[in-house]
Amino acid sequence: MTLGDKITQYCDGVLTSDIAVGEYHRLAVERFGKLRERLHWSEESAQFAVDFFGLLKHSKGKWAGDTFELSDWQEFIVANVFGFLRDDGSRAMRTAYTSVARKNGKSTFAAGVGLLMFVADGEGGAEVYSAATKRDQARITYDEAANMVRSSPSLARLIRVQRHNLSVESTFSKFEPLSAEADKLDGLNPHAVLVDELHAHRSRRVWDVLATATGAREQPLMFAITTAGFDRTSICWEVDDYSRRVLDGIIEDDTWFAMPCGLDEGDDWRDPETWKKANPSLDETISTTYLANQCKQAEESPGRVQSFRQLHCNEWTESSSRYFDMAKWDACGGPYDITKLEGRPCYAGLDLASTTDITALVLVFDMEDHYYVL
C-alpha cells in the first residue's frame, strides 16, 4: 500500500467515525483534502520523511531497540508537514501545532522530526533547537534525539554526539537544547525549532525570538507539540486559539498545520469511550487500564480532577488544580428557608481585595447534619 493510500484510508476512517477523534482532529483531516485542491501534495516528499523514521530506534521502555514505526496519526502529521509544497518546490508548512494528552509519544516524535530537519533536509548549516523555558525540559527532546543517533549506525557515523550538542562537521550543522535561561537568544539562525510542552511557557519570549529568527531560512519549521494548559493568557493558548480558527476556516493560512486532539464539548471525561479522542496512541503508548485507574482516583479525590482532565483528556482547564469538584458543588444549590438560620452557629470568611481581585464575604451556618453556605 502506498503512503497516499494509507493517508486516504486514515482520512476515511476519521470522517466515517471508524476512528474516534474530536472535532478539531476531524477538521484537520477535512482540511487535508481542501489543501490538496489548492496546494501541490508531493507523495514522494512525504514518503521520504516517513522513511527517515525507519532509521531511528526507541531508547526507552518496552520498545527500546525497536525501529521507530510511526502511528497512523503521526504519519498523517508528517504527510501534511513535509508533503505540501509551494510552486518553487519548498515546503508550504512553516508552523506545525499538535496538541495531545500525556504519554502519547510527543517527545520521541519531536526528536525524530528534529533529526530529519537536521541531517536529511538538504540545509547547509542547519541549526535545530529543542526549546523550552528550562534547560532540563529542553534536554528531554534533545536527549531522545541523541539516543536515537547512538543507536543508529548510519546516523552515528555522520553525527558527533556531545552532552549539549549534536553536530555534522561536513555541513556545519548543529542540534542543541535551548532555554529561556540562556544568556542570549538573539543572533540564532534556526532551521527548525522543536517546542515540546508549549503550555509550560509562562511568557512568549522563547517562541517569539526563535520564530522571528527563522526569517533567513528558505523553509524553516516551528514544530510545537504539547498537552493543553490552563493559562489563557499564555503563548500556548494564543497558538492553540489561532490553530482552531485556521481549522474553523476563519483564518486562511496555508503555512500553518494544526491538529488539536481532545474531548468535545459535552463529553464526559469519566467515559472511557471519549479517551481515544485525546489519546490517539491509546493502548499503544498508554493503556486504557492506566487511564481507568487515574480516572477512578480523580473521582475519589476532587483535587485531582483538573489534573486528569488537563493531562489525560487534553482539556484546557481553569487552573492546574481545584479543591472542589464543581459538579458536586453545583448540585448543592436550591431554595432554603432563611428563618431556619436564626440562632445557628455561623462562621464568616472575608477576603478583601486591594487592587484588581474580588472582595468576598462567605457565611457558613452549622446545621448539625449539614451546612448552609451564603
ABEGO torsion letter per residue (X at the ends): XBAAAAAAAAAAAAAAGABBBBAAAAAAAAAAAAAAAABBBBAAAAAAAAAAAAABBBABEAABGBBBBBBAAAAAAAAAAAABBBAAGBBABABBBBBBBBGAGAAAAAAAAAAAAAAAAGBBGBBBBBBBABAAAAAAAAAAAAAAAAABAAAAAABBBBAABBBBAAAGBBBBBBBAABABABGBBBABBBBBGAAABABAAAAAAAAAAAAABABBBBBBBBBBBABAABAAAAAAAAAAAAAAGABBBAABBBBBBBBBBGBBAABAAAAAAABAABGAABBAAAAAAAAAAAAABAAAAAAAAAAAAGBBBABABBABBAAAAAAABEBBBAAAABGBBBBBBBBBBABABBBBBBBBBBAGABBBBX
